[in-house]
Every structure is written in C-alpha cells, then in structure tokens.
C-alpha cells in the first residue's frame, strides 16, 4: 500500500501539460463538423427519397378506397414536415464558416443540440403517430387483397419494426449523436477560449 501511495504522490507532482494549438483543434473540429454535416445531409436525402417513393404510389397505382389516399397523404405530410425540420437544422450547422466565426458556430451548434433533443423526444412521437395512422388507413384497402397469413405477417412485421425503431434504434441514435455533439461543443468552447486568451 505504501508503494501505491508513493506512486500516487509522484504522479501528482508530475504535471504534464499538453498544448494543442487553436489551428490543430480547428483541423480536428473541421473533420467532425464535416461528418456531422454529411450525416445531416444523408438524413435529408433519405427523407426526400422516401417522400418521392411514396408519392410515386399516387402516380403509378390506382386505389379504390379513399382511405388509401388518406393514408398516403398522411405519410407524405409527416415526411415533408420532418424533412423541413431536418433542413432547418442542417442550415444551422452549414451556414457559417466555423473557422472564421467559432463563437457564432458554437451558438448555432448549441441550438442544433437543443433542436435534436426536441426531435428525438416530442417530435419523434408525433411523427410515429402520423406514420401509424397513415399505415392504418393505407392497410384498410390493401388488407382486402391479402390472405390471413399475409395480414398477420404485415401487421406483425410493421408493429415489430416500429417498436424496434422506437426503442432500441432510437436510444442508440440519441446516445451516439448526443455524445458527438457534446464533444464538438466542448472543442469549440476550448477553441473560443484559446482565441480569447491569445486575442
């Protein structure tokens, strides 16, 4: 135990100061910001692709029941409104050059963080409800063409997929994104502090 105390005392006396320049931190931050922008852009492209695919149903297929059209319309409204929200947030992290305005970018990044929190909590459930309602209306007509086994499979698969997305996948995405954004905010705070010390 005495050896451990001596090692601990020696460690406390030995202070190592790692100095990272603002330029090096900016280069590290640039890589992370580009990754954040890319993920954000891919989310938007995925939503646009989903919107176009579902809209194609209206163009290429004829449905007998008005409920099918209502279900598709609910899908499209939910996807479009979510895409607009994602685009608004994407502009927050893309419109300023973070190397020129690190303090402004930090402010935008914090706003982005709050917006993402809202999306993954309250807005996520609104979106899930809208998709569920859309599926319900869409399936009314589609079910008349399916066998009992196909109906059970369609309902079971849809329910399991939505449960998976609402629990395991959602929590993993929230955790990963929360950590990434928090680390990026921390870096920009250090960069801002270095600029204020050197300036």
C-alpha positions as CSV (number, residue, x, y, z in Angstrom):
1,X,0.0,0.0,0.0
2,X,2.9,2.3,0.8
3,X,4.3,1.8,-2.8
4,X,0.9,2.8,-4.2
5,X,0.9,6.0,-2.1
6,X,4.5,6.8,-3.3
7,X,3.4,6.3,-7.0
8,X,0.4,8.4,-6.5
9,X,2.5,11.2,-4.8
10,X,5.0,11.0,-7.7
11,X,2.2,11.2,-10.3
12,X,0.6,14.2,-8.6
13,X,4.0,16.0,-8.6
14,X,4.5,15.2,-12.3
15,X,2.3,17.6,-14.3
16,X,2.2,17.1,-18.0
17,X,0.7,20.0,-20.0
18,X,-0.4,19.1,-23.4
19,X,-0.7,22.2,-25.6
20,X,-2.7,21.9,-28.7
21,X,-2.8,25.0,-30.9
22,X,-6.1,26.6,-32.0
23,X,-5.2,25.6,-35.6
24,X,-4.8,21.9,-34.7
25,X,-8.1,22.0,-32.7
26,X,-9.8,23.7,-35.7
27,X,-8.5,20.9,-38.0
28,X,-9.8,18.2,-35.7
29,X,-13.1,20.1,-35.4
30,X,-13.3,20.5,-39.2
31,X,-13.2,16.7,-39.7
32,X,-16.0,16.3,-37.1
33,X,-18.1,19.1,-38.5
34,X,-17.9,17.7,-42.0
35,X,-19.0,14.3,-40.6
36,X,-21.9,16.0,-38.8
37,X,-22.9,17.9,-42.0
38,X,-22.7,14.7,-44.1
39,X,-24.9,12.7,-41.7
40,X,-27.4,15.5,-41.7
41,X,-27.4,15.8,-45.5
42,X,-27.8,12.0,-45.8
43,X,-30.8,12.1,-43.4
44,X,-32.4,14.8,-45.6
45,X,-31.7,12.8,-48.8
46,X,-33.2,9.7,-47.2
47,X,-36.4,11.6,-46.3
48,X,-36.6,13.1,-49.8
49,X,-36.2,9.6,-51.3
50,X,-38.9,8.3,-49.0
51,X,-41.2,11.1,-50.0
52,X,-40.7,10.5,-53.7
53,X,-41.1,6.8,-53.4
54,X,-44.4,7.1,-51.5
55,X,-45.6,9.9,-53.9
56,X,-44.9,7.5,-56.8
57,X,-47.6,5.3,-55.4
58,X,-50.1,8.0,-56.2
59,X,-48.8,8.4,-59.7
60,X,-48.4,4.8,-60.8
61,X,-51.1,2.9,-58.9
62,X,-54.9,3.3,-58.8
63,X,-56.6,2.6,-55.5
64,X,-60.3,2.0,-55.0
65,X,-60.7,3.3,-51.4
66,X,-60.3,7.0,-50.3
67,X,-58.7,5.6,-47.1
68,X,-55.6,4.5,-49.1
69,X,-55.2,8.0,-50.5
70,X,-55.7,9.5,-47.0
71,X,-53.0,7.1,-45.6
72,X,-50.5,8.1,-48.3
73,X,-51.3,11.8,-47.8
74,X,-50.6,11.4,-44.0
75,X,-47.3,9.7,-44.8
76,X,-46.3,12.5,-47.2
77,X,-47.3,15.3,-44.8
78,X,-45.3,13.6,-42.0
79,X,-42.3,13.1,-44.1
80,X,-42.4,16.5,-45.7
81,X,-42.7,18.3,-42.3
82,X,-39.9,16.2,-40.8
83,X,-37.7,17.0,-43.9
84,X,-38.3,20.7,-43.4
85,X,-37.3,20.5,-39.8
86,X,-34.1,18.5,-40.7
87,X,-33.2,21.0,-43.4
88,X,-33.7,23.9,-40.9
89,X,-31.3,22.2,-38.5
90,X,-28.9,21.4,-41.3
91,X,-28.7,25.1,-42.2
92,X,-27.7,25.9,-38.6
93,X,-24.6,23.8,-38.9
94,X,-23.8,24.6,-42.5
95,X,-24.4,28.3,-43.0
96,X,-21.5,29.7,-41.0
97,X,-17.8,29.1,-41.6
98,X,-16.7,27.7,-38.3
99,X,-13.1,28.6,-38.9
100,X,-13.9,32.3,-39.3
101,X,-16.7,32.5,-36.7
102,X,-16.1,29.8,-34.0
103,X,-18.2,31.7,-31.4
104,X,-21.2,32.0,-33.7
105,X,-20.8,28.5,-34.8
106,X,-20.8,27.4,-31.2
107,X,-24.0,29.2,-30.6
108,X,-25.6,27.5,-33.7
109,X,-24.3,24.1,-32.6
110,X,-25.9,24.5,-29.2
111,X,-29.2,25.5,-30.9
112,X,-28.8,22.4,-33.1
113,X,-28.2,20.3,-30.0
114,X,-31.5,21.6,-28.4
115,X,-33.4,21.0,-31.7
116,X,-32.1,17.4,-32.0
117,X,-33.3,16.8,-28.4
118,X,-36.8,18.0,-29.3
119,X,-36.8,15.9,-32.4
120,X,-35.9,12.7,-30.6
121,X,-38.3,13.3,-27.8
122,X,-41.5,15.1,-28.6
123,X,-41.5,15.4,-32.4
124,X,-40.5,11.7,-32.8
125,X,-43.7,10.6,-31.2
126,X,-45.8,12.9,-33.3
127,X,-44.0,11.5,-36.4
128,X,-44.5,7.9,-35.2
129,X,-48.2,8.6,-34.5
130,X,-48.6,10.1,-38.0
131,X,-46.9,7.1,-39.7
132,X,-49.0,4.7,-37.7
133,X,-52.2,6.5,-38.7
134,X,-51.1,6.5,-42.3
135,X,-50.3,2.8,-42.2
136,X,-53.7,2.1,-40.6
137,X,-55.6,4.0,-43.4
138,X,-53.4,2.5,-46.1
139,X,-53.9,-1.1,-44.9
140,X,-57.7,-0.8,-45.0
141,X,-57.8,-1.4,-48.8
142,X,-54.6,-3.4,-49.0
143,X,-55.9,-5.9,-46.5
144,X,-58.8,-6.9,-48.7
145,X,-56.3,-8.3,-51.2
146,X,-54.2,-10.3,-48.7
147,X,-54.7,-13.8,-47.2
148,X,-54.9,-14.2,-43.5
149,X,-51.3,-15.2,-43.2
150,X,-50.2,-12.2,-45.2
151,X,-52.3,-9.9,-43.0
152,X,-50.8,-11.4,-39.8
153,X,-47.3,-11.0,-41.3
154,X,-47.9,-7.4,-42.4
155,X,-49.3,-6.3,-39.0
156,X,-46.7,-8.2,-37.1
157,X,-43.8,-7.0,-39.1
158,X,-45.0,-3.4,-39.1
159,X,-45.6,-3.5,-35.3
160,X,-42.2,-5.1,-34.6
161,X,-40.4,-2.7,-36.9
162,X,-42.0,0.4,-35.2
163,X,-41.2,-1.0,-31.8
164,X,-37.6,-1.6,-32.7
165,X,-37.2,1.9,-34.2
166,X,-39.0,3.5,-31.2
167,X,-36.9,1.7,-28.6
168,X,-33.5,0.1,-29.4
169,X,-32.6,2.1,-32.5
170,X,-33.9,5.4,-31.2
171,X,-31.9,5.1,-28.0
172,X,-28.7,4.1,-29.8
173,X,-29.0,7.0,-32.2
174,X,-29.8,9.5,-29.4
175,X,-26.9,8.3,-27.3
176,X,-24.4,8.4,-30.2
177,X,-25.5,11.8,-31.5
178,X,-25.6,13.3,-28.1
179,X,-22.0,12.3,-27.4
180,X,-20.8,13.6,-30.8
181,X,-22.5,16.9,-30.5
182,X,-21.4,17.4,-26.8
183,X,-17.7,16.6,-27.8
184,X,-17.9,19.1,-30.7
185,X,-19.4,21.8,-28.5
186,X,-16.6,21.1,-25.9
187,X,-14.0,21.5,-28.7
188,X,-15.5,24.8,-29.9
189,X,-15.6,26.1,-26.4
190,X,-11.9,25.3,-26.0
191,X,-11.1,26.9,-29.4
192,X,-13.1,30.0,-28.4
193,X,-11.2,30.2,-25.1
194,X,-7.9,29.9,-26.9
195,X,-8.9,32.7,-29.2
196,X,-10.0,34.9,-26.3
197,X,-6.7,34.2,-24.4
198,X,-4.5,34.9,-27.5
199,X,-6.6,37.8,-28.8
